[in-house]
């Protein structure tokens, strides 16, 4: 199917999985499920079938017309038969067929652009749901740790070994952890339901992987992405095709300025039984409608299509540059968090544990160090999520999968 080639996803009904819990182990598996089950995708595919039917209508040759008249007077009869073909339609058929094909390609590319947007929605929702679930697990771990610390502090306060200030700080930290957990649970639930919406499947029907995939070894250069978008972006291609179709229709409107002409053959038999046969011609008399409005409309449509194309080009390339920059920032942030920040926080937690064991610091300081370590890990997950979302947006802008290094695995 043309839409499959334009979107990079095969619309194969036989790949519809059997009932049960579906494993969304990769983003591509989520996208395929979204295309199979999302009602909006089905509507777009039906619109593609409609566009194909309209192309067939536009490519059809005009039908001939037949006129028959029969008259009778007493015992005498007279009949006449004329068969006429649309001369203008036959002469203009190559232009009409070309315009129909161009409009069909423009429609398919426009539908492909909508499908690409849906693909990006699934892509972004998929990685956001995984990240939110991961963050919820880390926050739950932190909340459980602070709750245990608060319980221990209350017992120490009852035993007289802990002052009121340390108890208040520990209990306040435990309360903050519970609030953060409640927010994280709400965010994870929200992201899962958002993924369920774009997939067209309830959240109970599928499961997600436990963690986000690592970044790819390298990302494509900006110039490579701009070159890909110039030739592959379905919205840009559709705008070009629509501009080309408008030019074709404007030329066709100029040719249709000539009066409608039909020609054929006429056969007549009179009352005496004599047969007459000869050519027949039918012509439109351009008395009222001179075609000025049709030609003006075709010129306006052509100008509108060109302006839309220019506007789309002016928006597309700056957006590619912005998304490419966001991709680089997210990659660098994730690498710095993973290589520098998390090891430093792990060292700080280990040192705080040593001091606690030697009774040089309290449990609040130890747990605070642990909380900062978990915050660093959450920051790493958020930057990794932003990285994959930026890649998804770039795939939408360039009109297909990004070039991957030879050793890169798909997420």
CORBELSUL-V672568 format. One line per field, one symbol per residue. phi: phi as a letter, one per 30 degrees, with the letter a starting at -180 (. if undefined). A space follows every 10 residues. Layout:
# CORBELSUL-V672568
phi=???
This chain:
# CORBELSUL-V672568
phi=.dddddcibd ccdddddddk dcccdbdddd ddddddcddd dddddddddd ddddddddcd ddddcbcbbb bbbiccbbbb bbbbcddddd dceedddddd dddddddddd dddddddddd ddeddddddd dddddedddd dddddddddd dddddddddi cbdddddddd dddddddddd dddddddddd dddddddddi bdddcbbcdd bdddddeacd dddddddddd ccdddddddd dddddddddd dddddddded bbbabbbbbc ddidcbbadb bbbdcdcccc iddddddddd dddddddddd dddddddddd dddddddddd dddddddddc ddeddddddd dddddddcic bcdddddddd dddddddddd dddddddddd ddddddddil eddcdecdcd d
